[in-house]
Amino acid sequence: MKTIHLNLSDKKSIFETLQTEFGGDISKRYREIEFTLNNKIGSGIIRGIELENGITFLEFDLACNEDVKITLQNKTEQFVTFAYCGDGSISHNFGNNKKNHKIEAYQTSIISNIKSNTNELTFKKDENVKCTLINVNTLFDSKTNTKLNTLFVKDKTSDFFYCGSHNLKIAETIKQIDSVKNKGIVRTLLINGLVNVVLALEIAQHNKDIKNTDLRAASLTKNEMEQVKEISDYIQNYYDTNLQISELEKKAGLTAAKLQEGFKLLHGLTICDYVKSVRLKKSEELISTTDLTVSEIVYSLGFSSRSYFSKIFKEKYNCTPSTYKKKNRLVAISA
């Protein structure tokens, strides 16, 4: 097993150490550093971003050819780490005992170093793993950081590890972070906002779990959640086809009740409302960026009625599609 020691308080040294130990390339832009690996040790990307209020975001997307242990050093009684595994699984250890905590795909976890200053993450050989770590300095002068200190650091006498229920909403939000194409301050602001959404979702999941332990047992299994995610992705890709709920149920291999439950957990919407939401979002994009007429857009998205489309578009955007298109043209001309 290959072991690498990283100091979380020095972001620059993290990536210099990765390059020394792994080989690979480093690229930088504004507050981001990205390390790319593709050799006999494995392949993938490790990315770090410094955000506001003493928050840093680390993302691992790796496929290792041997077991790799990454040791992250943190100051005691100061930092809280929010970990999430999007694909595969990782093993966590505080480094001062033999107890391992497994974090599976779509699981949330919250980690506080009270006695030890080490978090060990083990990436298993031949497993594609994608995980994120949001490290929060709870001594930073802000109400949010102080509240996190009260919840997960203050008055605790031993290292704290919480592993929560599976949560697909977090995976979708992290996917949005990875999809940000903007540059400079706009990019940083967008990512900062999305990372705060992830933090909110992780804390909400923790609160829900501790208030109702029965809810955790009743939640969907990992495999069922993966099927829900696959159907969500399918709708995103084939929104313009005649999507029938019965066909989606067959494709997922889930009962109607399970699939609807999954969509409500992931999107807060029924399947029908999610399809409508995806189509409306795409319609706004087409109206803003193409010369297609409203009628052409309506039928290209799979809607059968222009009047129905106009009704739901106005409900969402507070104006008709035609008015929205005119406003965008005026903005383009004035620019």
Summary of the structure (lengths in Angstrom):
residues: 335
radius of gyration: 22.5
end to end distance: 57.9
largest distance: 66.0
contacts: 1042
relative contact order: 0.09
helix: 47%
strand: 27%
